[in-house]
Amino acid sequence: MAIFENIINHKIGNITADELLKYASQFNISITKAQAEKIAGYLRGKKVNIFNVSERSALIKQIARITSPETAKEVNKLFVKFTK
C-alpha cells in the first residue's frame, strides 16, 4: 500500500492547475482556474503526506490562506477522495 501512497503524494507535489481542474471535475468539486493555479503553484515541490491527517490539515489551512476557506474545503474533499 505504501507505494500507492508515495505515487499519490508525488503527484500532489507535482500537480498542474489543469490536472487539478480535471480531478476536481471528475469528482464534482467546484474550483476555478485561478484557484487551481494558486493551489498548484503552492503545492509544486512540496513534500506532503495527504494520508497523514495532521499534515493534510496543515496543508488545507495553507490553501485556505492563499484562496479561501470554502475552496480549501473543496480541495480537502478531493484529497480525501485520493486517500480512499
Secondary structure, 3 states (H helix, E strand, C coil): CHHHHHHHHHHHHCCCHHHHHHHHHHCCCCCCHHHHHHHHHHHCCCCCCCCCHHHHHHHHHHHHHHCCHHHHHHHHHHHHHHHC
